[in-house]
């Protein structure tokens, strides 16, 4: 049985990833060594890895689904307003039916926060 899909996100410098995920998004460090950290918050987890080679090849967009997007937006916009994505700076209803906003770090890693409408 599948439980979680955990992304590995590459950065030129590990500190850039920690600034975004820990400082900006409020994740906690579960483990850290010289070139890798495991960060988590509320059941979401990511591996932050220092690798200039792979960071140059991929700047991912990740999505976090939630059932309290307004609370998360309030927290993120007060915690790190400079990280709000310029094209998604507020919670808005998207054509596909979800309410979303996004955060963008200085390396262009993007995290979209998404809330789907209640079913039925």
RAVEN-V237986 format. One record per helix or strand. SS is the DSSP state (H for helix, E for strand). FROM is the first residue (numbers start at 0). TO is the last residue. If there is no record, write none. Layout:
SS;FROM;TO
SS;FROM;TO
This chain:
E;6;10
H;13;23
E;27;31
E;35;40
E;43;49
H;51;54
E;60;64
H;68;78
H;80;82
E;83;83
E;91;92
E;97;103
E;109;115
